[in-house]
């Protein structure tokens, strides 16, 4: 169940024309036109985790190095097989030459990396899986966000709230200026999903600590902010 913290705010009210006129595209002037804006925002629970882990190995022989990385990644894939709620994929196999520090820059070996990505809404299962994977893989990072469907549903509700707030502000202007009614001329709706938060976890240990212990990450889902802004013009009668 999403936790909603809803806020509505008037961003600004600017008079486009009170005594003068605003021309329409057809050339007909418009009088008593005001520009208004409103906003609705909510904090919604993060329900999607994307964890990235990496295998990194070094060897003088490139073929042996590839075998090491493949063996570690095969082990990781087998570890994850019992976790049916985790969506996993291997990505980005890369090999780099290693040189000594002398002026001759002599080739002394190779370094290879490959990443493993886990995506799920089952945070508990992900934490247990990551703990096991740390025996041979390193955690690069964990991102917590909201699913696209969750964001879309939140935006739909906020659009309704922001439009309601916009009309309430229009009525406020109408009453304050003694007009009998108002007409909405145009409206622009903008949604702001915000960035994807990146969370540090206890899984991201220093190299020294990781060499001796594996720790199940502490994962707090947190929330993401979704907001909708409405900008438009009204005409008072």
C-alpha positions in Angstrom: 0.0 0.0 0.0 1.5 3.3 -1.0 1.9 6.0 1.6 0.7 9.3 0.3 1.7 12.7 1.6 -0.2 15.1 -0.6 0.5 18.8 -0.9 -1.2 21.5 -3.0 0.4 24.9 -3.6 -0.4 27.9 -5.7 2.8 28.6 -7.7 1.8 32.1 -8.8 -0.8 34.4 -10.2 0.1 37.0 -12.9 -2.2 39.5 -14.5 -1.8 39.3 -18.3 -4.4 42.0 -19.0 -6.8 43.9 -16.8 -7.4 47.2 -18.6 -5.9 46.2 -21.9 -6.5 43.2 -24.2 -4.7 40.0 -25.2 -4.9 39.1 -28.9 -6.1 35.6 -29.9 -4.6 33.9 -32.9 -7.8 34.8 -34.8 -7.1 38.4 -34.1 -10.0 38.9 -31.6 -8.9 40.6 -28.4 -9.4 39.1 -24.9 -9.9 41.2 -21.8 -9.5 40.4 -18.1 -7.2 37.5 -18.7 -5.2 36.1 -15.8 -2.4 33.5 -15.7 -2.6 31.0 -12.8 -0.6 27.9 -11.7 -1.1 25.2 -9.2 0.8 22.1 -8.1 0.0 18.7 -6.5 2.7 16.4 -5.1 3.0 13.1 -3.3 5.6 10.9 -1.7 5.0 7.3 -2.9 6.7 4.2 -1.6 9.6 2.8 -3.6 8.6 -0.7 -4.8 11.4 -1.6 -7.2 15.0 -2.4 -6.4 17.8 -2.6 -9.0 21.1 -4.0 -7.6 24.3 -4.2 -9.6 27.1 -6.6 -8.7 30.4 -7.1 -10.4 32.9 -9.9 -10.9 36.5 -8.7 -11.2 39.5 -10.9 -11.9 43.1 -10.5 -13.0 45.5 -12.9 -14.8 48.5 -12.9 -17.1 46.7 -15.2 -19.6 43.6 -13.7 -21.2 42.0 -17.1 -21.9 42.5 -18.2 -18.3 41.1 -14.9 -17.1 37.9 -15.4 -19.2 37.5 -18.8 -17.7 37.8 -17.3 -14.2 35.1 -14.7 -14.8 32.8 -17.2 -16.5 33.2 -19.6 -13.6 32.3 -16.9 -11.1 29.3 -15.7 -13.0 28.0 -19.2 -13.6 28.3 -19.7 -9.8 26.3 -16.5 -9.2 23.6 -17.6 -11.7 23.2 -20.9 -9.9 23.0 -19.2 -6.5 20.1 -17.1 -7.8 18.1 -20.0 -9.3 16.0 -20.7 -6.1 15.0 -17.0 -6.0 12.0 -17.0 -8.4 11.0 -13.4 -7.6 14.3 -12.0 -8.8 14.8 -10.9 -12.4 18.5 -11.3 -13.2 20.7 -10.6 -16.2 24.4 -10.6 -16.9 25.9 -7.6 -18.6 29.0 -5.7 -19.8 31.9 -8.1 -20.0 35.0 -6.0 -20.4 38.7 -6.8 -20.6 41.5 -4.3 -19.9 45.3 -4.6 -20.4 47.5 -4.1 -17.3 50.9 -2.4 -17.7 53.9 -2.0 -15.3 54.8 1.4 -14.0 58.1 1.6 -15.9 58.7 3.9 -18.9 58.5 1.0 -21.3 54.9 0.3 -20.2 55.4 -3.4 -20.5 52.2 -5.5 -20.7 52.0 -7.6 -17.5 48.5 -9.1 -17.7 44.8 -8.5 -18.0 41.9 -7.4 -15.9 38.3 -8.5 -16.7 34.9 -7.5 -15.2 31.4 -8.5 -15.8 28.2 -7.2 -14.1 25.1 -8.9 -12.8 21.9 -7.0 -12.4 19.1 -8.0 -10.1 15.7 -6.3 -10.3 12.8 -7.1 -8.0 10.0 -5.9 -5.7 10.9 -8.6 -3.2 13.4 -6.7 -1.1 13.7 -9.5 1.5 14.7 -12.1 -1.0 17.1 -9.7 -2.7 18.8 -9.0 0.5 19.4 -12.7 1.2 20.6 -13.3 -2.3 23.0 -10.4 -2.2 24.5 -11.6 1.0 25.3 -15.0 -0.6 26.6 -13.4 -3.8 29.1 -11.3 -1.9 31.2 -14.4 -1.5 32.5 -13.9 -5.0 31.0 -10.7 -6.3 31.2 -7.1 -5.2 28.2 -4.8 -4.9 28.5 -1.7 -7.1 25.2 -0.1 -6.0 21.6 -0.4 -5.2 18.9 1.8 -6.6 15.4 2.1 -5.1 12.6 3.5 -7.2 9.0 3.1 -8.1 7.6 0.9 -10.8 6.3 2.7 -14.0 2.7 1.6 -13.3 2.9 2.9 -9.7 4.2 6.3 -11.0 1.6 6.5 -13.7 -1.2 5.8 -11.2 0.1 8.4 -8.8 0.4 11.0 -11.6 -3.2 10.4 -12.7 -4.5 11.1 -9.2 -2.3 14.2 -8.9 -3.5 15.6 -12.2 -7.0 15.5 -10.8 -5.9 17.2 -7.6 -3.8 19.9 -9.4 -6.7 20.7 -11.8 -9.1 21.0 -8.8 -6.6 23.4 -7.1 -6.3 25.4 -10.3 -10.1 25.9 -10.5 -10.2 26.9 -6.8 -7.6 29.6 -7.4 -9.6 30.8 -10.4 -12.7 31.1 -8.2 -10.6 33.0 -5.6 -9.6 35.5 -8.2 -13.1 35.8 -9.5 -14.6 36.5 -6.1 -11.8 38.9 -5.1 -12.3 41.0 -8.2 -16.1 40.9 -8.2 -16.5 39.0 -11.4 -19.7 36.9 -12.0 -17.9 34.0 -13.6 -14.7 32.8 -15.3 -13.8 30.8 -18.3 -10.6 28.6 -18.7 -8.9 29.6 -21.9 -6.0 27.0 -21.9 -4.2 24.7 -19.6 -0.8 23.0 -19.7 -0.1 20.0 -17.5 3.5 19.0 -16.6 4.6 16.0 -14.5 7.8 15.8 -12.7 8.9 12.2 -11.7 12.0 13.3 -10.0 15.3 11.4 -10.1 16.0 7.8 -9.2 17.4 7.7 -5.7 20.7 5.8 -5.1 21.1 4.3 -1.7 24.2 3.2 0.0 23.8 0.0 2.0 25.8 -2.1 4.3 26.4 -4.4 1.3 28.8 -1.7 0.0 31.7 -2.5 2.3 35.3 -1.5 1.9 37.5 -4.0 0.1 39.3 -5.0 3.3 36.1 -5.8 5.1 34.5 -7.5 2.1 37.5 -9.9 2.1 36.6 -11.3 5.5 32.8 -11.2 5.7 29.6 -11.0 3.8 26.8 -9.0 5.2 23.1 -8.9 4.2 22.3 -5.4 3.2 20.0 -3.2 5.2 17.4 -1.9 2.8 15.0 0.9 3.6 12.6 1.3 0.7 12.0 5.0 1.3 9.8 7.1 -1.0 10.0 9.0 -4.2 8.4 12.3 -5.0 6.0 12.7 -7.9 4.5 16.1 -8.7 2.2 17.7 -11.3 2.1 21.3 -12.2 -0.8 23.0 -14.0 -0.3 26.3 -15.8 -3.2 28.1 -17.6 -5.2 31.2 -18.4 -8.6 32.2 -17.2 -10.9 35.0 -18.4 -13.2 36.8 -16.0 -16.7 37.8 -17.1 
